[in-house]
Amino acid sequence: MAKTKGNRIQVILECTEHKASGQAGTSRYITTKNKKNTPDRMEIKKFNPILKKMTVHKEIK
């Protein structure tokens, strides 16, 4: 998956609304999470610079 440092792993967050809009490009963020505390996939509201608004970004593989 990604680099590990103890229980923390690196994850990629991708915009969900961007794919549906049909515009070129993608909005992705790289962050870390503690796999022991949050075993499920993350879902965070982040800013999408292409759509120029806050959108939901979900963790991808």
PDB file with one MODEL, atoms N, CA, C and O in Angstrom:
MODEL        1
ATOM      1  N   MET A   1       0.823  -1.194   0.000  1.00  0.00           N
ATOM      2  CA  MET A   1       0.000   0.000   0.000  1.00  0.00           C
ATOM      3  C   MET A   1       0.864   1.254   0.000  1.00  0.00           C
ATOM      4  O   MET A   1       0.924   1.963  -1.004  1.00  0.00           O
ATOM      5  N   ALA A   2       1.529   1.533   1.107  1.00  0.00           N
ATOM      6  CA  ALA A   2       2.334   2.748   1.192  1.00  0.00           C
ATOM      7  C   ALA A   2       3.363   2.599   2.302  1.00  0.00           C
ATOM      8  O   ALA A   2       3.468   1.545   2.930  1.00  0.00           O
ATOM      9  N   LYS A   3       4.130   3.681   2.540  1.00  0.00           N
ATOM     10  CA  LYS A   3       5.139   3.664   3.588  1.00  0.00           C
ATOM     11  C   LYS A   3       4.478   3.539   4.953  1.00  0.00           C
ATOM     12  O   LYS A   3       3.385   4.060   5.176  1.00  0.00           O
ATOM     13  N   THR A   4       5.148   2.845   5.859  1.00  0.00           N
ATOM     14  CA  THR A   4       4.607   2.701   7.211  1.00  0.00           C
ATOM     15  C   THR A   4       5.612   3.232   8.224  1.00  0.00           C
ATOM     16  O   THR A   4       6.823   3.164   8.013  1.00  0.00           O
ATOM     17  N   LYS A   5       5.107   3.746   9.291  1.00  0.00           N
ATOM     18  CA  LYS A   5       5.924   4.228  10.401  1.00  0.00           C
ATOM     19  C   LYS A   5       5.135   3.917  11.668  1.00  0.00           C
ATOM     20  O   LYS A   5       4.357   4.744  12.145  1.00  0.00           O
ATOM     21  N   GLY A   6       5.342   2.722  12.206  1.00  0.00           N
ATOM     22  CA  GLY A   6       4.540   2.284  13.336  1.00  0.00           C
ATOM     23  C   GLY A   6       3.145   1.925  12.842  1.00  0.00           C
ATOM     24  O   GLY A   6       2.990   1.129  11.916  1.00  0.00           O
ATOM     25  N   ASN A   7       2.126   2.523  13.471  1.00  0.00           N
ATOM     26  CA  ASN A   7       0.738   2.280  13.064  1.00  0.00           C
ATOM     27  C   ASN A   7       0.264   3.265  12.001  1.00  0.00           C
ATOM     28  O   ASN A   7      -0.825   3.101  11.453  1.00  0.00           O
ATOM     29  N   ARG A   8       1.066   4.288  11.701  1.00  0.00           N
ATOM     30  CA  ARG A   8       0.654   5.307  10.738  1.00  0.00           C
ATOM     31  C   ARG A   8       0.992   4.868   9.320  1.00  0.00           C
ATOM     32  O   ARG A   8       2.093   4.384   9.054  1.00  0.00           O
ATOM     33  N   ILE A   9       0.030   5.043   8.406  1.00  0.00           N
ATOM     34  CA  ILE A   9       0.268   4.724   7.005  1.00  0.00           C
ATOM     35  C   ILE A   9      -0.095   5.935   6.150  1.00  0.00           C
ATOM     36  O   ILE A   9      -0.891   6.782   6.556  1.00  0.00           O
ATOM     37  N   GLN A  10       0.494   6.000   4.975  1.00  0.00           N
ATOM     38  CA  GLN A  10       0.236   7.094   4.047  1.00  0.00           C
ATOM     39  C   GLN A  10      -0.940   6.705   3.155  1.00  0.00           C
ATOM     40  O   GLN A  10      -0.967   5.600   2.613  1.00  0.00           O
ATOM     41  N   VAL A  11      -1.919   7.610   2.999  1.00  0.00           N
ATOM     42  CA  VAL A  11      -3.098   7.338   2.183  1.00  0.00           C
ATOM     43  C   VAL A  11      -3.311   8.470   1.181  1.00  0.00           C
ATOM     44  O   VAL A  11      -2.846   9.591   1.385  1.00  0.00           O
ATOM     45  N   ILE A  12      -4.018   8.161   0.100  1.00  0.00           N
ATOM     46  CA  ILE A  12      -4.341   9.155  -0.927  1.00  0.00           C
ATOM     47  C   ILE A  12      -5.835   9.413  -0.877  1.00  0.00           C
ATOM     48  O   ILE A  12      -6.636   8.478  -0.877  1.00  0.00           O
ATOM     49  N   LEU A  13      -6.213  10.703  -0.835  1.00  0.00           N
ATOM     50  CA  LEU A  13      -7.614  11.105  -0.844  1.00  0.00           C
ATOM     51  C   LEU A  13      -7.939  11.679  -2.219  1.00  0.00           C
ATOM     52  O   LEU A  13      -7.202  12.521  -2.731  1.00  0.00           O
ATOM     53  N   GLU A  14      -9.053  11.222  -2.824  1.00  0.00           N
ATOM     54  CA  GLU A  14      -9.436  11.685  -4.156  1.00  0.00           C
ATOM     55  C   GLU A  14     -10.853  12.246  -4.105  1.00  0.00           C
ATOM     56  O   GLU A  14     -11.714  11.722  -3.398  1.00  0.00           O
ATOM     57  N   CYS A  15     -11.086  13.319  -4.864  1.00  0.00           N
ATOM     58  CA  CYS A  15     -12.381  13.989  -4.901  1.00  0.00           C
ATOM     59  C   CYS A  15     -13.432  13.084  -5.543  1.00  0.00           C
ATOM     60  O   CYS A  15     -13.166  12.433  -6.553  1.00  0.00           O
ATOM     61  N   THR A  16     -14.631  13.049  -4.949  1.00  0.00           N
ATOM     62  CA  THR A  16     -15.713  12.225  -5.484  1.00  0.00           C
ATOM     63  C   THR A  16     -16.544  12.995  -6.513  1.00  0.00           C
ATOM     64  O   THR A  16     -17.030  12.400  -7.475  1.00  0.00           O
ATOM     65  N   GLU A  17     -16.711  14.285  -6.330  1.00  0.00           N
ATOM     66  CA  GLU A  17     -17.543  15.092  -7.226  1.00  0.00           C
ATOM     67  C   GLU A  17     -16.844  15.403  -8.544  1.00  0.00           C
ATOM     68  O   GLU A  17     -17.508  15.643  -9.552  1.00  0.00           O
ATOM     69  N   HIS A  18     -15.528  15.401  -8.549  1.00  0.00           N
ATOM     70  CA  HIS A  18     -14.767  15.781  -9.739  1.00  0.00           C
ATOM     71  C   HIS A  18     -14.976  14.797 -10.885  1.00  0.00           C
ATOM     72  O   HIS A  18     -15.112  15.212 -12.035  1.00  0.00           O
ATOM     73  N   LYS A  19     -15.002  13.491 -10.584  1.00  0.00           N
ATOM     74  CA  LYS A  19     -15.213  12.481 -11.623  1.00  0.00           C
ATOM     75  C   LYS A  19     -16.575  12.670 -12.292  1.00  0.00           C
ATOM     76  O   LYS A  19     -16.693  12.568 -13.513  1.00  0.00           O
ATOM     77  N   ALA A  20     -17.587  12.941 -11.497  1.00  0.00           N
ATOM     78  CA  ALA A  20     -18.943  13.090 -12.020  1.00  0.00           C
ATOM     79  C   ALA A  20     -19.107  14.366 -12.848  1.00  0.00           C
ATOM     80  O   ALA A  20     -19.974  14.426 -13.720  1.00  0.00           O
ATOM     81  N   SER A  21     -18.281  15.389 -12.587  1.00  0.00           N
ATOM     82  CA  SER A  21     -18.423  16.662 -13.305  1.00  0.00           C
ATOM     83  C   SER A  21     -17.955  16.568 -14.755  1.00  0.00           C
ATOM     84  O   SER A  21     -18.404  17.343 -15.599  1.00  0.00           O
ATOM     85  N   GLY A  22     -17.053  15.623 -15.056  1.00  0.00           N
ATOM     86  CA  GLY A  22     -16.578  15.450 -16.423  1.00  0.00           C
ATOM     87  C   GLY A  22     -15.434  16.376 -16.802  1.00  0.00           C
ATOM     88  O   GLY A  22     -14.994  16.357 -17.952  1.00  0.00           O
ATOM     89  N   GLN A  23     -14.934  17.191 -15.869  1.00  0.00           N
ATOM     90  CA  GLN A  23     -13.817  18.087 -16.159  1.00  0.00           C
ATOM     91  C   GLN A  23     -12.510  17.302 -16.138  1.00  0.00           C
ATOM     92  O   GLN A  23     -12.408  16.256 -15.497  1.00  0.00           O
ATOM     93  N   ALA A  24     -11.512  17.827 -16.850  1.00  0.00           N
ATOM     94  CA  ALA A  24     -10.200  17.173 -16.914  1.00  0.00           C
ATOM     95  C   ALA A  24      -9.463  17.320 -15.586  1.00  0.00           C
ATOM     96  O   ALA A  24      -9.697  18.264 -14.831  1.00  0.00           O
ATOM     97  N   GLY A  25      -8.571  16.373 -15.316  1.00  0.00           N
ATOM     98  CA  GLY A  25      -7.743  16.429 -14.110  1.00  0.00           C
ATOM     99  C   GLY A  25      -8.404  15.765 -12.929  1.00  0.00           C
ATOM    100  O   GLY A  25      -9.546  15.311 -13.011  1.00  0.00           O
ATOM    101  N   THR A  26      -7.663  15.709 -11.805  1.00  0.00           N
ATOM    102  CA  THR A  26      -8.190  15.154 -10.560  1.00  0.00           C
ATOM    103  C   THR A  26      -7.687  15.980  -9.390  1.00  0.00           C
ATOM    104  O   THR A  26      -6.651  16.640  -9.473  1.00  0.00           O
ATOM    105  N   SER A  27      -8.433  15.932  -8.304  1.00  0.00           N
ATOM    106  CA  SER A  27      -8.020  16.600  -7.075  1.00  0.00           C
ATOM    107  C   SER A  27      -7.640  15.516  -6.079  1.00  0.00           C
ATOM    108  O   SER A  27      -8.503  14.776  -5.607  1.00  0.00           O
ATOM    109  N   ARG A  28      -6.350  15.417  -5.754  1.00  0.00           N
ATOM    110  CA  ARG A  28      -5.869  14.401  -4.821  1.00  0.00           C
ATOM    111  C   ARG A  28      -5.021  15.037  -3.731  1.00  0.00           C
ATOM    112  O   ARG A  28      -4.289  15.996  -3.975  1.00  0.00           O
ATOM    113  N   TYR A  29      -5.129  14.494  -2.533  1.00  0.00           N
ATOM    114  CA  TYR A  29      -4.320  14.907  -1.397  1.00  0.00           C
ATOM    115  C   TYR A  29      -3.656  13.670  -0.809  1.00  0.00           C
ATOM    116  O   TYR A  29      -4.244  12.588  -0.820  1.00  0.00           O
ATOM    117  N   ILE A  30      -2.444  13.817  -0.299  1.00  0.00           N
ATOM    118  CA  ILE A  30      -1.745  12.736   0.397  1.00  0.00           C
ATOM    119  C   ILE A  30      -1.684  13.105   1.870  1.00  0.00           C
ATOM    120  O   ILE A  30      -1.311  14.222   2.228  1.00  0.00           O
ATOM    121  N   THR A  31      -2.056  12.148   2.725  1.00  0.00           N
ATOM    122  CA  THR A  31      -2.044  12.382   4.162  1.00  0.00           C
ATOM    123  C   THR A  31      -1.699  11.069   4.861  1.00  0.00           C
ATOM    124  O   THR A  31      -1.504  10.045   4.207  1.00  0.00           O
ATOM    125  N   THR A  32      -1.626  11.102   6.182  1.00  0.00           N
ATOM    126  CA  THR A  32      -1.368   9.886   6.952  1.00  0.00           C
ATOM    127  C   THR A  32      -2.527   9.642   7.895  1.00  0.00           C
ATOM    128  O   THR A  32      -3.243  10.565   8.281  1.00  0.00           O
ATOM    129  N   LYS A  33      -2.700   8.367   8.261  1.00  0.00           N
ATOM    130  CA  LYS A  33      -3.718   8.030   9.254  1.00  0.00           C
ATOM    131  C   LYS A  33      -3.191   6.906  10.123  1.00  0.00           C
ATOM    132  O   LYS A  33      -2.307   6.152   9.718  1.00  0.00           O
ATOM    133  N   ASN A  34      -3.739   6.806  11.312  1.00  0.00           N
ATOM    134  CA  ASN A  34      -3.390   5.736  12.235  1.00  0.00           C
ATOM    135  C   ASN A  34      -4.330   4.569  11.958  1.00  0.00           C
ATOM    136  O   ASN A  34      -5.519   4.635  12.270  1.00  0.00           O
ATOM    137  N   LYS A  35      -3.799   3.508  11.375  1.00  0.00           N
ATOM    138  CA  LYS A  35      -4.624   2.372  10.963  1.00  0.00           C
ATOM    139  C   LYS A  35      -5.276   1.666  12.146  1.00  0.00           C
ATOM    140  O   LYS A  35      -6.337   1.058  11.999  1.00  0.00           O
ATOM    141  N   LYS A  36      -4.651   1.742  13.312  1.00  0.00           N
ATOM    142  CA  LYS A  36      -5.213   1.092  14.498  1.00  0.00           C
ATOM    143  C   LYS A  36      -6.483   1.825  14.960  1.00  0.00           C
ATOM    144  O   LYS A  36      -7.451   1.181  15.366  1.00  0.00           O
ATOM    145  N   ASN A  37      -6.486   3.168  14.900  1.00  0.00           N
ATOM    146  CA  ASN A  37      -7.640   3.956  15.351  1.00  0.00           C
ATOM    147  C   ASN A  37      -8.721   4.074  14.286  1.00  0.00           C
ATOM    148  O   ASN A  37      -9.906   4.113  14.617  1.00  0.00           O
ATOM    149  N   THR A  38      -8.332   4.131  12.996  1.00  0.00           N
ATOM    150  CA  THR A  38      -9.295   4.296  11.911  1.00  0.00           C
ATOM    151  C   THR A  38      -9.067   3.227  10.848  1.00  0.00           C
ATOM    152  O   THR A  38      -8.438   3.501   9.826  1.00  0.00           O
ATOM    153  N   PRO A  39      -9.573   1.998  11.074  1.00  0.00           N
ATOM    154  CA  PRO A  39      -9.367   0.928  10.098  1.00  0.00           C
ATOM    155  C   PRO A  39     -10.192   1.110   8.828  1.00  0.00           C
ATOM    156  O   PRO A  39      -9.840   0.573   7.778  1.00  0.00           O
ATOM    157  N   ASP A  40     -11.299   1.872   8.918  1.00  0.00           N
ATOM    158  CA  ASP A  40     -12.149   2.113   7.748  1.00  0.00           C
ATOM    159  C   ASP A  40     -11.527   3.170   6.843  1.00  0.00           C
ATOM    160  O   ASP A  40     -10.565   3.838   7.219  1.00  0.00           O
ATOM    161  N   ARG A  41     -12.086   3.311   5.652  1.00  0.00           N
ATOM    162  CA  ARG A  41     -11.590   4.320   4.721  1.00  0.00           C
ATOM    163  C   ARG A  41     -12.003   5.718   5.177  1.00  0.00           C
ATOM    164  O   ARG A  41     -13.120   5.928   5.651  1.00  0.00           O
ATOM    165  N   MET A  42     -11.079   6.670   5.025  1.00  0.00           N
ATOM    166  CA  MET A  42     -11.331   8.043   5.445  1.00  0.00           C
ATOM    167  C   MET A  42     -12.200   8.768   4.431  1.00  0.00           C
ATOM    168  O   MET A  42     -12.185   8.452   3.242  1.00  0.00           O
ATOM    169  N   GLU A  43     -12.954   9.741   4.916  1.00  0.00           N
ATOM    170  CA  GLU A  43     -13.782  10.590   4.074  1.00  0.00           C
ATOM    171  C   GLU A  43     -13.748  11.992   4.691  1.00  0.00           C
ATOM    172  O   GLU A  43     -14.309  12.212   5.765  1.00  0.00           O
ATOM    173  N   ILE A  44     -13.085  12.944   4.008  1.00  0.00           N
ATOM    174  CA  ILE A  44     -12.867  14.280   4.560  1.00  0.00           C
ATOM    175  C   ILE A  44     -13.267  15.328   3.537  1.00  0.00           C
ATOM    176  O   ILE A  44     -13.089  15.129   2.336  1.00  0.00           O
ATOM    177  N   LYS A  45     -13.814  16.456   4.017  1.00  0.00           N
ATOM    178  CA  LYS A  45     -14.102  17.574   3.120  1.00  0.00           C
ATOM    179  C   LYS A  45     -12.826  18.384   2.938  1.00  0.00           C
ATOM    180  O   LYS A  45     -12.238  18.865   3.906  1.00  0.00           O
ATOM    181  N   LYS A  46     -12.403  18.530   1.673  1.00  0.00           N
ATOM    182  CA  LYS A  46     -11.189  19.281   1.344  1.00  0.00           C
ATOM    183  C   LYS A  46     -11.534  20.234   0.197  1.00  0.00           C
ATOM    184  O   LYS A  46     -12.564  20.078  -0.458  1.00  0.00           O
ATOM    185  N   PHE A  47     -10.667  21.221  -0.040  1.00  0.00           N
ATOM    186  CA  PHE A  47     -10.878  22.174  -1.116  1.00  0.00           C
ATOM    187  C   PHE A  47     -10.424  21.583  -2.443  1.00  0.00           C
ATOM    188  O   PHE A  47      -9.322  21.044  -2.541  1.00  0.00           O
ATOM    189  N   ASN A  48     -11.272  21.683  -3.464  1.00  0.00           N
ATOM    190  CA  ASN A  48     -10.934  21.255  -4.821  1.00  0.00           C
ATOM    191  C   ASN A  48     -10.639  22.510  -5.634  1.00  0.00           C
ATOM    192  O   ASN A  48     -11.557  23.279  -5.919  1.00  0.00           O
ATOM    193  N   PRO A  49      -9.372  22.740  -6.019  1.00  0.00           N
ATOM    194  CA  PRO A  49      -9.017  23.984  -6.720  1.00  0.00           C
ATOM    195  C   PRO A  49      -9.594  24.077  -8.132  1.00  0.00           C
ATOM    196  O   PRO A  49      -9.755  25.184  -8.648  1.00  0.00           O
ATOM    197  N   ILE A  50      -9.908  22.955  -8.769  1.00  0.00           N
ATOM    198  CA  ILE A  50     -10.458  22.991 -10.115  1.00  0.00           C
ATOM    199  C   ILE A  50     -11.935  23.381 -10.083  1.00  0.00           C
ATOM    200  O   ILE A  50     -12.384  24.190 -10.894  1.00  0.00           O
ATOM    201  N   LEU A  51     -12.693  22.802  -9.140  1.00  0.00           N
ATOM    202  CA  LEU A  51     -14.103  23.154  -8.990  1.00  0.00           C
ATOM    203  C   LEU A  51     -14.291  24.411  -8.150  1.00  0.00           C
ATOM    204  O   LEU A  51     -15.381  24.981  -8.117  1.00  0.00           O
ATOM    205  N   LYS A  52     -13.232  24.844  -7.473  1.00  0.00           N
ATOM    206  CA  LYS A  52     -13.219  26.041  -6.618  1.00  0.00           C
ATOM    207  C   LYS A  52     -14.273  25.985  -5.505  1.00  0.00           C
ATOM    208  O   LYS A  52     -14.972  26.965  -5.247  1.00  0.00           O
ATOM    209  N   LYS A  53     -14.375  24.816  -4.849  1.00  0.00           N
ATOM    210  CA  LYS A  53     -15.275  24.675  -3.709  1.00  0.00           C
ATOM    211  C   LYS A  53     -14.836  23.496  -2.844  1.00  0.00           C
ATOM    212  O   LYS A  53     -13.990  22.695  -3.241  1.00  0.00           O
ATOM    213  N   MET A  54     -15.426  23.407  -1.657  1.00  0.00           N
ATOM    214  CA  MET A  54     -15.145  22.303  -0.747  1.00  0.00           C
ATOM    215  C   MET A  54     -15.941  21.074  -1.211  1.00  0.00           C
ATOM    216  O   MET A  54     -17.144  21.163  -1.459  1.00  0.00           O
ATOM    217  N   THR A  55     -15.259  19.934  -1.323  1.00  0.00           N
ATOM    218  CA  THR A  55     -15.908  18.697  -1.756  1.00  0.00           C
ATOM    219  C   THR A  55     -15.450  17.548  -0.872  1.00  0.00           C
ATOM    220  O   THR A  55     -14.463  17.669  -0.147  1.00  0.00           O
ATOM    221  N   VAL A  56     -16.168  16.433  -0.933  1.00  0.00           N
ATOM    222  CA  VAL A  56     -15.819  15.246  -0.165  1.00  0.00           C
ATOM    223  C   VAL A  56     -14.717  14.486  -0.905  1.00  0.00           C
ATOM    224  O   VAL A  56     -14.838  14.187  -2.093  1.00  0.00           O
ATOM    225  N   HIS A  57     -13.648  14.183  -0.182  1.00  0.00           N
ATOM    226  CA  HIS A  57     -12.548  13.389  -0.719  1.00  0.00           C
ATOM    227  C   HIS A  57     -12.512  12.065   0.031  1.00  0.00           C
ATOM    228  O   HIS A  57     -12.518  12.044   1.262  1.00  0.00           O
ATOM    229  N   LYS A  58     -12.476  10.946  -0.721  1.00  0.00           N
ATOM    230  CA  LYS A  58     -12.451   9.618  -0.120  1.00  0.00           C
ATOM    231  C   LYS A  58     -11.083   8.970  -0.346  1.00  0.00           C
ATOM    232  O   LYS A  58     -10.382   9.258  -1.316  1.00  0.00           O
ATOM    233  N   GLU A  59     -10.737   8.087   0.587  1.00  0.00           N
ATOM    234  CA  GLU A  59      -9.474   7.350   0.505  1.00  0.00           C
ATOM    235  C   GLU A  59      -9.556   6.333  -0.637  1.00  0.00           C
ATOM    236  O   GLU A  59     -10.558   5.636  -0.794  1.00  0.00           O
ATOM    237  N   ILE A  60      -8.473   6.265  -1.436  1.00  0.00           N
ATOM    238  CA  ILE A  60      -8.387   5.275  -2.510  1.00  0.00           C
ATOM    239  C   ILE A  60      -7.221   4.347  -2.221  1.00  0.00           C
ATOM    240  O   ILE A  60      -6.397   4.642  -1.356  1.00  0.00           O
ATOM    241  N   LYS A  61      -7.140   3.221  -2.940  1.00  0.00           N
ATOM    242  CA  LYS A  61      -6.042   2.284  -2.743  1.00  0.00           C
ATOM    243  C   LYS A  61      -4.746   2.852  -3.251  1.00  0.00           C
ATOM    244  O   LYS A  61      -3.708   2.195  -3.166  1.00  0.00           O
TER     245      LYS A  61
ENDMDL
END
